[in-house]
Amino acid sequence: MVLALVTIDVVARPLVPLPRKSTLFVRDPELGWRLRPSAQDEWDGVPVTVNAKGLRGPELDYARRPGAARILYLGDSVTVGYGLPSHADSYPYLTAERLQRAGGRPIETVNGAVNGYSTWQEVGWLEREGTRYHPDLVVLGFVLNDVAGELEMTRGSDRPSSKQLRLSVESRIDWIANHSALVALARRAALAARFGRDLRAGAEREELFGVRMLVDDPERPDVQRGWEATRGDLDRLATLCRTRHMRLCLVVFPYAFQVSMAGGGDDPQRRLLEFARGLGVPALDLLPVLRARAQADGFAPADYFLDDDHPSPMGSLVVADRLAEFIAAERLLPGRP
């Protein structure tokens, strides 16, 4: 039977497209997963380079250069720069360029974001690793699917499942899955049962459904529990930053469908801004920024996004322009020595 299965597998390989698992991610016992230090690979067809400390972008010493200001970013794939060909095209590094041009002071950027992270993971990473960089300012790039992820936990699962680990080489079985036609077919059948024939579109629909609930049905009991969990995560983050004498600000990213709406649809943003005010944390809502920019420029809102939520190169420029203005207006960085 084993010989027959192996024979069938070998014969089927030319006919079955085999997945190529990524080497970008590695399992983490506390946070679930993280970027693999010194990895170079593709993620959804875009090359990604990870430095020796496990972050996307140039590697920095933990000690800051004299006279420089340092900003550390937390977030998920939006802040990582998903779909952008270089770390330099992502909004954290574009923001640094603008701040440096305006103030004439070196700005060091630490992009601590990891694909798929939620706020609880970002707080854990900052406590364990991020504080070693001694940033002047911590910027949390908040995306509404963070709350949708909390909904999964309120429904009984310990932590949300990770696309990053599912698509990574983690074990001998994962290695076999890269080379076995039968395993590839079985995996595809299981995913198709959940997401439909178009797996990517089905996964995006599932995520978007959770976000739409936050907008369309904000009083649902499970949505309320998700918000309570989010409030607790933000409280822990604010407390950690206060204790370590680091400034904190919140940047709230909209989904493309929200920008396309003529008005309203902003209940999640209003809740987050209310949380931030209660914690004494400056917060920037990008929904009205992108709506106004689309109207002024005459572009379709979708032009500022690569998909449902990830900024396009043009969207990243808009975010960087406004964030640099916000940081300067709020005086979130210390003055020159």
Secondary structure, 3 states (H helix, E strand, C coil): CHHHHHHHHHHHHHHCCCCCCECCEEEECCCEEEECCCCEEEECCEEEEECCCCCECCCCCCCCCCCCEEEEEECCHHHHCCCCCCHHHCHHHHHHHHHHHHHCCCEEEEECCCCCCCHHHHHHHHHHCHHHHCCCEEEEEEECHHHHHHHHHHCCCCCCCCHHHHCECCCHHHHHHHHCHHHHHHHHHHHHHHHCCCHHHHHHHHHHHHHHHHHHCCCCHHHHHHHHHHHHHHHHHHHHHHHCCCEEEEEEECCHHHHHCCCCCCHHHHHHHHHHHHHCCCEEEHHHHHHHHHHHHCCCHHHHECCCCCECHHHHHHHHHHHHHHHHHCCCCCCCC
